Amino acid sequence: MYGDISLNNDSSKITNGLMLKVIPSKERIPIPGNIISLSVDSNHFTDILEEAELSDSMIVLLGKKNQFSSDFSADSYYKYGCIAKVMQVIKLPSFGNKAVVRCLKRIKVIDFQKRNLNLYARIEPIELDIETDDLSKASLRILKRLYKDFLDLNPQFEKPDYLLNNDDFINPLTLIDTILGSLNLNYTRKQKFLEIGDLKTLIYELHLVLINEIEFSKLEKKIEADVSQRTIREQKDYFLREKLKGLSSELGAESIQIPEVEKILDMKKNNELTEQAVIKANMEIEKLNKIHSMSPEYGLLRDYLDLIISLPWKKSGEVNIDIKIAEKILDEDHYGLIKPKERILEYLSVLKLVKKLKSPILCFVGPPGTGKTSLGKSISRALGRKYIRIALGGLHDEAEIRGHRKTYIGAMPGKIIQSIRKVGINNPLILLDEIDKISSDFRGDPASALLEVLDPEQNNTFTDNYLDVEFDLSNVLFIATANDQNKIPVPLLDRMELIKLDGYIDIEKFMIATKFLIPEQKRANGVKEDLLTISDDAVYKIISEFTMEAGVRELERKIAKICRRTAKIIIEDENTIVKVNSSNLNDFLGVEEYRDFSNVTGKKVGEVNGLAWTIAGGSILKVETNIIKGKSDLKLTGKLGDIMKESAQAALSYIKTFAEDYSIDRKIFEENEIHLHFPEAATPKDGPSAGVTIAISIISAIKNIPMNQNVAMTGEVTIHGDVLAIGGLKTKLMAAKRSRIKTVFIPKQNVKDLENIDKEIIKSLKIIPVSHVREIIELTLKVKKS
């Protein structure tokens, strides 16, 4: 039975199997008793609605499974909905139309049928059984009370008359449908409520929802009240503050001040601010008094005044310079480093005599792990000054030093002013760590900003961009550290005095390990002193066969590994006492890493040991030469820099020029390619000091004379064969000693540097000074000038 049926609003006459046209309700789920507005954007649905309005017939309103889908097939609809009467169809001037419909009764769709482009639904009315027992009545009464509470908290909903009359007789379905229409549930959840076919379940679920909605409404009311109260209070405060300003102005008195302003006034009275700081603070206070407390600038001004308050403009820490105590502290904290310690004590002595030292800043230069940073800490402890470390590694923004201008969002002072603010005195010791690692980009050059900081003639008027007031840094003791002095900008280097820490010899490493590293690692790993002993021979074996470094960081890591292994053994057996010696050391550290020194034994043709300086300390630099039949050429491999390439060309030029002196046939250069290779090809190599090594390697290969591998050499060579001075001699000799080299050739011009090298190093090596490469050729290859 298909229906364009007029029921005169009597939904009770609906029978099972009735077929009615389907209209989608995409915006709201239809609930019986509710009048809803439908948005209609299809001419087809508009025609159905207009027809239903004119004929006073019923339609079926169904929600859609995908609310915003344009699919209107039978599968796209929910099976539960309402029959409805069209009250009015409204034509809109813009796209689409509106229809006002009254939802009458719950229905369930038995099946769908399509006829002449219209979708019909065969419906079945849903009847909910109304229980009359006491429990059902009590549940209904509770539901009614909860709904009243909900409406009291949400006055935007109109109260039904049956609630105003306090009448106990209420149709349960009417109450339930009214509540469902009022609740702001999402589309899918409201559809689930519509599909509930049991009245008790429906009442129970509505209980839960109303309780949650009531709690949420109470919370909303509380938040609104708090915000309103705070707004009223702030408006009142502003009004009273403005009135006080007016009264104070009439009386000629100062206005009521905020805490930062009161503190600045106290500092002015106690003469704790410089003249420029007072002028700047007065300007900022004047701005502060003119703006509203809710203005964004208000908080920024207070932050700025707080910075002025917290800086130690005239506050200095007590400094006691006792040279004997300083010497004792340096010896307690560091073993060896005699020359650096002497220079530090000289520096402190002058500082004690002149009070304010205007001389170059100390800069400790050396490989990692040689004690540069800890020396700065020791100086701080010896002077009784507060210690600040500023890490400069990777710094590439000038604003990190000078600060940002206040106009920028998130502006703040630079690292110098921040550090001084943190310690609270104007004469701390500031360690500028890794000063050779700074770089520059489009944001500026931090090295240029440091020029003013480190120049004693300028730093008494240092101006941070954020602070915008001169601050005196002349009382600060600056010390810098670096690994590679060649990477420090020349203007910055000119303002510093370099103190070189080339590294430690084995005996120094042994003493550092036994006096400092082992006790420290025992404490760090929770190992009691008497539960672990490491013998002297084990310590020497760690130094010689498990590490290969200028400093002691790797040595410390190896000792830490032993302590961790010991901690595990102790946990497993508390009565165990661990004794580590050279015999069982491998059980703790594994296989020796540097035991194989076969590369410095025997003899090889065309292979010669050079000595190189790196930021990590000295190392052996192998040079290998092959003579290859073919086109005349010099081939260089091993990731070489320009200086080293030119050094190779200079060495070859000397050999070609004086070939007859060494009985070398010139045809060799015309008919062969000379290939020079420097192993460890991934490591960049540069510098002129491998010149003599290259020359000897080429002659060894040409003459087919093997070269002793326990011999090393260093020196720049000219095209006439002269051997020139090189740098980093101590570091290179230490590397030779570590690598089991027996004989080292050095430039005669470097003999004077031997005075600054430990006697143990000199005794362990046969050092031969030379002024010409011919001397090395005669002594090593036994080729004499003809």
C-alpha positions in Angstrom: 0.0 0.0 0.0 1.7 3.2 -1.2 0.8 6.3 0.7 0.2 9.9 -0.3 -2.0 9.6 2.8 -3.7 12.3 4.8 -4.0 11.3 8.4 -5.1 14.7 9.7 -2.2 14.6 12.2 -3.5 11.4 13.8 -0.4 9.3 13.9 -2.3 6.5 15.9 -3.9 5.3 12.6 -0.5 4.3 11.1 -0.5 0.6 10.4 2.3 -1.9 9.6 3.3 -2.2 6.0 2.4 1.4 5.1 4.7 2.8 2.3 5.7 6.4 2.5 8.2 8.6 0.6 11.7 9.0 2.3 13.2 12.4 3.0 16.8 12.6 4.4 17.4 14.6 7.6 21.2 15.4 7.3 21.5 18.1 10.0 19.4 16.7 12.9 18.1 13.3 13.9 14.3 13.4 14.0 12.8 13.0 17.5 9.0 12.7 18.0 7.3 15.8 19.2 10.1 18.1 17.8 9.7 20.7 15.1 12.8 20.8 13.0 14.1 22.7 10.0 15.4 20.8 7.0 17.9 22.2 4.4 16.9 21.0 1.0 19.4 21.4 -1.9 17.7 19.0 -4.3 14.7 20.0 -6.6 13.5 16.4 -6.4 13.2 16.5 -2.6 11.7 20.0 -2.8 8.9 18.7 -5.1 8.1 15.8 -2.6 7.9 18.2 0.3 5.7 20.7 -1.5 3.4 17.9 -2.6 3.2 16.6 1.0 2.4 20.1 2.3 -0.4 20.6 -0.3 -1.9 17.1 0.2 -1.5 17.2 4.0 0.2 13.8 3.7 3.0 12.1 5.7 6.6 11.5 4.9 9.3 9.4 6.5 12.3 11.3 7.9 15.5 9.2 8.2 19.0 10.1 9.3 22.0 9.2 7.1 24.8 6.9 8.0 27.3 9.3 6.4 25.9 12.6 7.4 27.4 14.7 4.5 27.3 12.1 1.7 25.5 12.8 -1.5 24.5 9.2 -1.8 20.7 8.8 -1.4 20.4 5.0 -2.0 18.5 2.8 0.4 21.8 1.6 2.1 22.8 5.2 3.0 19.9 5.6 5.5 19.4 4.4 9.1 16.5 2.0 9.6 15.0 4.0 12.5 13.4 7.4 12.1 10.1 9.3 12.4 7.0 9.9 10.3 6.5 13.6 9.9 4.1 16.2 8.6 5.3 19.1 6.4 4.3 22.4 7.9 5.9 24.8 5.4 8.3 24.8 2.5 10.3 28.1 2.2 11.9 29.1 -1.1 15.2 30.9 -0.4 16.6 33.5 -2.8 20.0 31.8 -2.8 20.9 28.2 -3.3 18.6 25.6 -1.8 15.3 25.7 0.2 14.1 25.2 3.7 11.3 23.0 5.0 9.7 23.1 8.5 8.4 19.6 9.6 6.8 18.2 12.7 8.1 14.8 13.8 5.2 12.6 15.0 6.0 9.0 15.8 8.9 6.6 16.0 9.0 4.0 13.2 11.2 1.2 11.9 11.8 0.6 8.2 11.0 -2.9 7.2 12.3 -2.5 3.6 12.9 0.0 0.9 11.4 0.2 -2.6 12.2 2.6 -5.5 9.4 3.7 -7.8 9.5 6.4 -10.4 12.7 8.0 -9.0 11.1 8.1 -5.5 12.4 6.0 -2.6 9.6 4.5 -0.5 10.0 2.9 3.0 7.7 0.2 4.3 7.3 1.2 7.9 6.4 -0.4 11.2 5.4 1.9 14.2 7.4 1.5 17.4 5.4 1.2 20.5 7.2 1.6 23.8 5.5 -0.2 26.7 4.9 2.1 29.7 5.5 0.4 33.0 3.3 1.3 36.0 5.3 -0.3 38.8 6.8 1.7 41.6 10.4 1.4 40.3 9.4 2.8 36.9 7.5 5.7 38.6 10.5 6.5 40.8 12.9 6.4 37.8 10.6 8.8 35.9 10.4 11.2 38.8 14.2 11.3 39.1 14.4 11.9 35.4 12.0 14.8 35.7 13.9 16.3 38.6 17.2 16.0 36.7 15.7 17.7 33.6 14.4 20.5 35.8 18.0 21.0 37.2 19.3 21.0 33.6 16.8 23.6 32.5 17.7 25.8 35.5 21.3 25.8 34.5 20.4 26.4 30.8 17.8 29.2 30.6 18.1 29.2 26.8 15.7 26.2 26.8 12.0 26.9 27.5 10.4 24.9 30.3 7.4 22.8 29.3 4.1 23.6 31.1 3.9 20.1 32.7 7.1 20.8 34.5 5.9 24.2 35.8 2.7 22.7 37.2 4.6 20.1 39.3 2.2 17.5 38.0 3.2 14.0 38.7 1.2 12.7 35.8 3.4 13.0 32.8 3.4 10.9 29.7 6.9 9.2 29.9 7.3 9.3 26.1 6.5 13.0 26.0 9.1 13.7 28.7 11.8 11.5 27.1 11.3 13.0 23.6 11.4 16.6 25.1 14.6 15.8 26.9 16.2 14.2 23.8 15.3 17.3 21.7 16.9 19.6 24.3 20.2 17.7 24.7 23.2 18.7 22.6 24.2 15.2 21.6 26.1 14.5 18.4 24.4 13.1 15.4 25.4 9.4 15.8 24.7 9.3 19.5 21.2 10.8 19.2 20.4 8.2 16.5 21.4 5.4 18.9 18.9 6.9 21.5 16.2 6.8 18.8 16.8 3.1 18.2 16.4 2.0 21.8 13.2 0.0 22.0 13.0 -0.5 25.8 11.6 2.3 27.9 13.6 1.4 31.1 16.9 1.3 29.1 16.0 4.7 27.5 15.3 6.3 31.0 18.5 4.8 32.4 20.7 6.1 29.6 19.1 9.6 29.8 19.8 9.6 33.6 23.6 9.3 32.8 23.5 11.9 30.1 21.7 14.4 32.2 24.0 14.0 35.2 27.0 14.6 32.9 25.4 17.6 31.2 24.5 19.1 34.6 28.1 18.8 35.9 29.4 20.3 32.7 27.0 23.2 32.9 28.0 23.8 36.5 31.6 23.9 35.4 30.9 26.3 32.6 29.0 28.6 35.1 32.0 28.5 37.5 34.5 29.4 34.7 32.2 32.2 33.5 31.9 33.6 37.0 35.7 33.4 37.6 36.4 35.2 34.3 33.8 37.8 35.0 35.0 38.4 38.5 38.7 38.8 37.4 37.7 41.2 34.6 35.7 43.3 37.1 38.6 43.3 39.5 41.1 44.3 36.9 38.9 47.1 35.7 38.4 48.3 39.2 42.2 48.2 39.8 42.8 50.2 36.7 40.2 52.7 37.6 41.6 53.2 41.1 45.2 53.3 39.8 44.2 56.1 37.4 42.4 58.0 40.2 45.5 57.6 42.4 47.7 58.9 39.6 45.5 61.9 39.2 45.4 62.6 43.0 49.2 62.1 43.3 49.8 64.5 40.4 47.6 67.1 42.1 49.4 66.6 45.4 52.9 66.6 43.8 53.6 63.1 45.3 54.8 59.9 43.6 52.3 57.4 42.5 51.8 54.0 44.0 54.6 51.8 42.6 54.7 48.2 41.5 57.4 46.0 43.2 60.0 46.4 40.5 59.7 50.2 40.6 59.9 50.2 44.4 63.1 48.1 44.2 64.7 50.4 41.7 63.9 53.4 43.9 65.6 51.7 46.8 68.7 50.9 44.7 68.9 54.5 43.6 68.8 55.6 47.2 71.5 53.1 48.1 73.7 54.1 45.1 73.6 50.5 43.7 73.0 51.6 40.1 75.3 53.4 37.6 74.3 56.8 36.3 73.3 55.4 32.9 71.3 52.6 34.5 69.4 55.2 36.6 68.6 57.3 33.5 67.4 54.2 31.5 65.3 52.9 34.5 63.6 56.3 34.9 62.6 56.3 31.2 61.2 52.8 31.4 59.3 53.6 34.6 57.7 56.6 32.9 56.6 54.4 30.0 55.2 51.9 32.5 53.1 54.5 34.3 51.4 55.5 31.0 50.2 52.1 29.8 47.4 49.8 30.8 48.4 46.7 32.8 46.7 44.5 30.2 48.9 45.8 27.4 51.5 43.3 26.0 54.2 45.9 26.5 53.4 46.2 30.2 54.9 42.7 30.9 57.9 43.4 28.7 58.7 46.6 30.6 58.5 44.8 33.9 60.8 42.0 32.6 63.3 44.7 31.6 63.2 46.5 34.9 63.6 43.1 36.6 66.9 42.6 34.6 68.2 46.0 35.7 67.4 45.1 39.4 69.1 41.7 39.2 72.4 42.8 37.6 75.3 43.4 40.0 76.2 47.0 38.8 78.4 47.7 41.7 78.4 44.4 43.6 81.7 42.5 43.6 82.7 39.3 45.2 85.6 39.0 47.6 88.9 38.0 45.8 91.8 36.6 47.8 95.0 35.9 45.8 97.4 33.8 47.8 100.1 32.4 45.4 101.1 29.5 47.7 97.4 28.5 48.1 96.9 28.9 44.3 99.9 26.7 43.6 98.7 24.1 46.0 95.2 24.0 44.4 96.7 23.7 40.9 98.9 20.8 42.0 95.9 19.1 43.8 93.7 19.3 40.7 96.3 18.6 38.0 99.4 16.5 37.7 102.2 17.7 35.4 101.5 20.7 33.2 104.5 22.5 34.8 104.9 25.2 32.1 101.1 26.1 32.0 101.0 26.2 35.8 104.1 28.5 36.0 102.4 30.9 33.5 99.2 30.9 35.5 101.0 31.7 38.7 102.8 34.6 37.0 99.5 35.9 35.8 98.0 35.7 39.3 101.0 37.4 40.8 100.7 40.4 38.5 96.9 40.4 39.1 97.6 40.6 42.9 100.0 43.6 42.4 98.0 45.7 40.0 94.4 44.7 41.2 92.9 45.3 37.7 94.9 43.5 35.0 94.8 45.0 31.5 96.7 42.4 29.7 96.0 39.7 27.1 93.3 37.1 28.0 94.7 33.6 28.7 93.7 31.0 26.1 94.5 27.3 26.8 95.2 25.5 23.6 95.6 21.7 23.3 94.1 18.4 22.3 90.8 17.1 24.0 91.2 15.7 27.4 94.3 17.6 28.4 92.7 19.6 31.3 91.9 22.9 29.7 88.5 23.4 31.2 89.4 22.0 34.6 92.4 24.4 34.7 89.8 27.2 34.5 87.9 25.7 37.4 91.0 25.5 39.5 92.0 29.1 38.8 88.5 30.1 39.9 88.9 28.1 43.1 92.3 29.5 43.8 91.0 33.1 43.5 87.8 32.5 45.3 85.9 33.8 42.3 82.5 32.4 41.1 82.9 30.3 38.0 80.8 30.5 34.8 81.4 28.3 31.7 80.0 29.6 28.4 80.1 26.9 25.6 80.8 28.6 22.3 80.9 25.4 20.2 78.6 25.8 17.2 77.7 29.4 18.1 76.9 31.4 14.9 74.6 34.2 15.9 76.1 37.5 17.1 72.9 38.0 19.3 74.0 35.1 21.5 76.8 37.3 22.7 75.4 40.9 22.4 71.7 40.0 23.0 68.6 40.8 20.9 67.1 44.2 20.5 63.9 44.6 22.6 61.8 45.2 19.6 62.0 41.5 18.6 59.5 38.9 20.0 61.2 36.7 22.5 64.2 39.1 22.9 66.6 38.4 25.7 70.1 39.5 26.8 73.3 37.8 25.5 75.1 35.0 27.2 77.6 37.4 28.9 74.9 39.5 30.7 72.8 36.4 31.4 75.8 34.7 33.1 76.7 37.8 35.2 73.0 38.1 36.2 73.1 34.4 37.3 76.1 34.7 39.6 75.1 38.0 41.1 78.6 39.6 41.1 80.5 41.7 38.6 83.9 40.0 39.0 83.4 36.3 38.3 85.7 34.1 36.2 84.1 33.4 32.8 85.5 30.4 30.8 84.8 30.8 27.1 85.0 27.1 26.1 85.8 26.0 22.6 86.4 29.5 21.2 87.8 28.0 18.0 84.4 26.4 17.2 82.4 29.6 16.6 81.2 30.3 13.1 79.4 33.1 11.3 76.3 33.4 9.0 73.8 36.0 7.8 72.9 36.7 11.5 76.4 38.1 12.2 79.8 37.1 13.4 80.1 36.2 17.1 83.9 36.5 16.9 83.5 40.2 16.2 81.2 40.6 19.2 83.8 38.9 21.4 86.4 41.5 20.3 84.7 44.1 22.6 84.2 41.6 25.4 87.9 40.5 25.5 89.6 43.8 24.9 90.5 45.4 28.3 90.5 48.8 26.7 86.8 48.4 25.5 85.0 46.0 27.8 84.5 48.6 30.6 81.7 50.0 28.3 80.2 46.8 26.9 76.7 47.4 25.6 74.3 44.5 25.3 71.6 45.1 22.7 68.8 44.1 25.0 70.1 46.0 28.1 71.0 49.1 26.0 73.1 50.4 28.9 76.9 50.2 29.3 78.0 47.5 31.7 81.5 47.3 33.0 83.2 43.9 32.3 86.7 45.0 33.2 86.4 43.3 36.6 85.6 39.9 34.9 88.5 37.5 34.5 88.1 35.9 31.1 89.8 32.6 30.2 89.3 30.8 26.8 90.0 27.3 25.6 90.6 25.9 22.1 91.7 22.8 20.3 93.1 24.5 17.2 94.6 27.9 17.3 94.6 28.2 13.5 90.8 28.3 13.6 90.6 31.3 15.9 90.1 34.6 14.0 93.3 36.6 13.9 91.9 39.8 15.6 90.6 37.6 18.4 93.8 35.7 18.7 95.7 39.0 18.9 93.8 39.8 22.2 94.8 36.5 23.8 97.9 34.9 25.2 98.2 31.2 24.2 99.2 28.6 26.8 99.8 25.3 25.1 98.8 22.0 26.7 100.4 19.5 24.3 99.4 16.3 26.1 100.7 13.9 28.7 103.5 11.4 28.6 103.0 7.9 30.0 104.3 8.6 33.5 102.0 11.6 33.7 99.0 9.6 32.6 99.9 6.9 35.1 100.0 9.5 38.0 96.7 11.1 36.8 95.1 7.7 36.7 96.2 6.6 40.1 95.7 10.0 41.9 92.5 11.2 40.2 90.8 8.9 37.7 90.6 5.6 39.6 89.4 7.1 42.9 86.9 9.3 41.1 85.5 6.4 39.0 85.2 4.2 42.1 83.0 6.8 43.7 81.0 7.4 40.6 80.2 3.7 40.2 79.6 2.9 43.8 82.7 0.7 44.3 84.2 0.9 47.8 87.9 1.6 47.9 88.9 -1.8 49.4 86.8 -3.9 47.0 88.8 -3.0 43.8 92.6 -2.7 43.3 94.2 -2.0 39.9 97.9 -2.8 39.7 100.5 -0.5 38.3 101.3 -2.8 35.5 97.6 -3.0 34.5 97.4 0.9 34.5 100.5 1.1 32.2 99.1 -1.6 29.9 95.8 0.4 29.6 97.8 3.4 28.7 100.0 1.7 26.1 97.8 -1.0 24.6 94.2 0.2 25.1 94.5 4.0 24.4 96.3 6.2 21.9 95.7 9.8 22.8 97.3 13.0 24.0 94.8 13.5 26.8 93.2 11.1 29.3 89.5 10.9 28.3 89.8 7.5 26.7 91.9 6.3 29.7 89.1 7.5 32.0 86.5 5.6 30.0 88.5 2.4 30.2 88.8 2.7 34.0 85.1 3.4 34.2 84.5 0.2 32.3 86.6 -1.8 34.8 84.6 -0.2 37.7 81.2 -1.0 36.0 82.3 -4.6 35.6 83.5 -4.7 39.2 80.1 -3.4 40.4 78.4 -6.3 38.6 80.7 -8.8 40.2 80.1 -7.3 43.7 76.4 -7.4 43.2 76.6 -11.1 42.4 78.9 -11.9 45.3 79.2 -9.2 48.1 82.3 -10.9 49.6 84.4 -10.7 46.4 87.5 -8.5 46.3 88.4 -7.7 42.7 92.1 -7.4 41.7 93.0 -6.3 38.2 96.5 -6.9 36.9 98.1 -7.1 33.4 97.2 -10.9 33.3 93.4 -10.6 33.7 93.0 -7.1 32.2 91.6 -8.5 29.0 88.7 -10.0 31.0 87.6 -6.5 31.8 88.5 -4.6 28.6 88.6 -7.2 25.9 91.3 -7.4 23.2 94.1 -4.8 23.1 93.4 -2.1 20.6 96.9 -0.8 20.0 99.1 -3.8 20.5 100.0 -4.4 16.8 103.0 -2.1 15.9 104.0 -4.1 12.9 103.7 -1.0 10.8 106.8 0.5 12.5 109.0 -2.6 12.2 111.1 -4.0 9.4 112.0 -2.2 6.1 109.8 -1.2 3.2 110.5 0.4 -0.2 108.9 3.8 -0.8 107.2 3.8 2.6 108.3 6.5 5.1 106.9 7.7 8.5 106.1 11.3 8.8 104.8 13.1 11.9 101.6 15.1 11.9 99.9 17.5 14.3 96.1 17.2 14.8 93.6 18.8 17.2 93.4 15.5 18.9 97.2 15.3 19.4 100.1 14.1 17.3 100.0 11.0 15.0 102.1 9.0 12.6 101.6 10.0 8.9 102.6 7.3 6.4 103.8 8.4 3.0 103.8 5.7 0.2 105.3 6.0 -3.3 104.9 3.8 -6.4 106.8 4.3 -9.7 104.5 3.3 -12.5 105.5 2.9 -16.1 103.7 5.3 -18.4 103.0 9.0 -18.9 105.1 11.4 -16.9 102.9 12.7 -14.0 102.7 13.3 -10.3 99.6 11.7 -8.8 98.6 12.6 -5.3 95.9 10.7 -3.3 94.7 10.7 0.3 92.5 13.8 0.7 95.3 16.4 0.7 95.1 20.1 1.1 96.7 22.6 -1.3 99.7 23.3 1.0 100.6 19.6 1.1 100.2 19.2 -2.6 102.6 22.1 -3.1 105.0 20.5 -0.6 105.0 17.3 -2.7 105.8 19.3 -5.9 108.6 21.1 -4.1 110.1 17.8 -3.0 109.9 16.4 -6.5 111.4 19.6 -7.9 114.4 19.2 -5.6 114.9 15.5 -6.6 114.7 16.3 -10.3 117.1 19.2 -10.0 119.7 17.2 -8.1 119.1 13.8 -9.7 122.7 13.3 -10.8 123.9 13.9 -7.2 122.1 10.7 -6.2 122.8 8.7 -9.4 119.2 8.9 -10.6 118.5 8.6 -14.4 116.4 11.5 -15.6 114.5 9.2 -17.9 112.7 7.8 -14.9 110.8 11.1 -14.6 110.0 11.2 -18.3 108.9 7.5 -18.7 107.1 6.9 -15.4 104.2 8.2 -13.3 105.0 8.9 -9.6 102.1 8.1 -7.4 102.2 9.4 -3.8 99.6 8.1 -1.4 98.8 9.1 2.2 96.9 6.3 4.0 93.7 6.9 6.0 92.3 8.6 2.9 89.1 9.7 4.7 91.0 12.0 7.0 91.9 15.5 5.6 95.6 16.3 5.6 97.4 19.6 5.0 100.5 21.5 6.0 104.2 21.8 4.8 105.9 19.6 7.5 105.7 16.4 5.4 108.1 17.8 2.8 111.2 15.8 3.9 109.0 12.6 4.3 107.8 13.0 0.7 111.3 13.5 -0.6 112.7 10.4 1.2 109.7 8.3 0.1 110.2 9.2 -3.6 114.0 8.5 -3.6 113.4 5.2 -1.7 111.0 4.1 -4.5 113.2 5.3 -7.4 116.4 3.7 -6.0 114.4 0.7 -4.7 116.1 1.0 -1.3 114.0 -0.2 1.7 113.4 2.3 4.5 113.6 1.4 8.2 110.0 1.6 9.6 111.1 2.6 13.1 112.3 5.9 11.8 110.1 9.0 11.5 110.8 12.6 10.3 109.3 16.0 10.1 110.3 19.2 8.4 109.4 21.6 5.5 111.6 21.2 2.4 112.5 23.9 -0.1 113.2 23.3 -3.8 116.9 23.5 -2.9 116.6 20.8 -0.2 116.8 23.0 2.9 114.8 21.8 5.9 112.8 24.5 7.6 111.3 24.7 11.1 107.9 23.2 11.9 105.3 23.7 14.7 103.9 21.3 17.3 107.2 19.5 17.9 106.4 18.3 21.4 103.1 16.8 20.2 104.8 15.1 17.3 107.6 13.6 19.4 105.0 12.3 21.9 103.2 10.6 19.0 106.5 9.1 17.9 107.1 7.7 21.4 103.5 6.3 21.7 104.0 4.6 18.3 107.3 2.8 19.2 109.4 4.9 16.9 113.1 4.8 17.7 114.7 7.6 15.6 113.3 11.0 14.6 114.7 13.6 12.3 113.8 17.2 13.1 114.8 20.5 11.6 117.9 22.0 13.2 115.9 25.3 13.6 113.7 23.4 16.1 116.5 22.4 18.4 115.7 25.3 20.7 112.2 23.9 21.3 113.7 20.7 22.9 114.3 22.7 26.1 110.5 22.8 26.6 110.0 19.0 26.1 110.0 16.5 28.9 113.3 14.7 29.4 111.6 11.3 29.3 110.5 11.9 25.7 113.9 13.0 24.7 115.6 10.0 26.4 113.2 7.6 24.7 114.0 8.8 21.2 117.1 9.2 19.1 116.5 12.8 17.9 118.7 13.9 14.9 118.6 17.6 13.9 119.2 18.3 10.2 119.4 21.4 8.1 119.3 19.7 4.6 117.4 16.8 3.2 120.7 15.4 1.9 121.7 14.5 5.5 118.6 12.3 6.0 119.2 10.6 2.6 122.7 9.7 3.6 121.8 8.4 7.1 118.7 6.4 6.1 119.1 5.3 2.5 122.9 5.3 2.6 123.0 7.3 -0.7 125.8 9.8 -0.7 126.1 12.7 -3.0 128.3 11.8 -5.9 
